[in-house]
Amino acid sequence: MHPWQDDRRRFAAIDEQNRLNEELAEADRSAKPRGGLGYLLFLGAVIFFKPFAEYCIELYGFVTSYLHGLPGMFGF
């Protein structure tokens, strides 16, 4: 018999999950509100990193196309 087919075990597991969910919800409600500084720092990092990442991608494309064309230039 599968252990979850026993109704007592299944309902006990459901009750335990409900209790954990209530504890987590209470802890979340009582937690102090977070400031937006971390969010703003993350946005700033993304805004300033994105142009550098795009430049690296373009540079990679240029270098690979150059290296791909070298054998044709030398007649291979």
PyMOL commands that set and color helices and strands:
alter all, ss='L'
color gray80, all
select helices_A, chain A and resi 3-5+7-30+37-73
alter helices_A, ss='H'
color red, helices_A
deselect
rebuild
show_as cartoon
